[in-house]
């Protein structure tokens, strides 16, 4: 993050070159190799009492490192943690495929 204006709800952040986890799942069917990194991120978030938005468009891989680029943070809830919600979108699960369908990115 470079700057934030809370009054105007604006964030200026640095561009990180790389593929999103969403793109990796689309291409490879899974982002399994990044699960150890996201699990560590999720554990750190849990210990801080927050959840991040674990949807795969919010994570960019650059030089084999995972970056959270969304900045959404919510009070921790088991329902919305990575293992109970986020992981369903980190491979081509029925939930991932339904999202593609809902967004018009998947033809029946």
N, C-alpha and C positions, 0 to 999 in steps of 0.2 A: 504494500500500500504506500502510495506517495503522499496523498492528502485526503482529508475527509471534511465535509461540511455537513454537520448534523442538522442544522436548520433547513438546508435545502435538500437533504438526503442524497448527497452526491459523494461518490468515492472515485478518486483517481488512482489507478493502479498500473503497475508496470506490465507490459505485455510479456508473456512467457511463451516462447516458441515451442511447439510440440503438439502431439496428438492428445485429444481428450480420451478418457476411458471409454466414453460412448463410442468414439470412432474405432477404438481398438476392439471393443466387443462386436461392432458391426463387421469388422474385417476378419477377426480371428475367432469370434464366437464366445470368447471369454477374456477376462482380464486377470486370470488366476495368478499370474506372476507378480501382480501388484497387491495381492491380498495381504501379505505380511506388512507392507507399508501402510495400507489403509487401516488395518487392525491396530497398529501402533498409534496412528492418528486418532482413531476412534477411542482407544483406551485413554489417551491423553485428554481428549475432550470429556470423556466420562469423569475422569478424576477432577476435572475443572468444573464439573456440574453442568455441562452443556452438550447438546447435540449439534452437529453440523448438518448441512444438507448433503446427504450421501448419494444423490443422483449423479450418474457418471459424467454428465456434461460439465459438472463443477470441478473436475479434476483433470489437470494437464500433466502429461509425462514429458519431462525434459531431461535428457542425459540420464535416463533410467530412474529419475527421482520424481515422486508424486507431489504435485502442488495443488492445494485447495485454492481456487480462484473466485469463489462465490462470496465469501464473507457473511453468509447467513449463519446465525448462531441462535439457538433456542435453548430454553431450560431443559435439562436432561430428562428424558423419559424413555423407559425401556421399550415402549411401543415404537419409538422413532429412532432407535439406535441402529448401528450398522447391521448387526446380526439379525435383528427383527424386521428391518425395513430395507435398508440400503442394499444389502447383498443381493436381493432379488433382481437388481438391475445391472449387476456386474458380470453377467453372462446372458446368453440368449435363452432366458427362462420364459415361461408363459407370460409373466408380468412385463418383461422387456418387449416381447413380441406384441403384446396388447398395446403397449405405449406406442410402438411404431404404427400399428393399425389406427389408433386414435388420432395420431398426428398426420395421418395420410401418407406415411412413408412406407407403408407395406400394402401391397395389393393382395386381395384374397384370391 
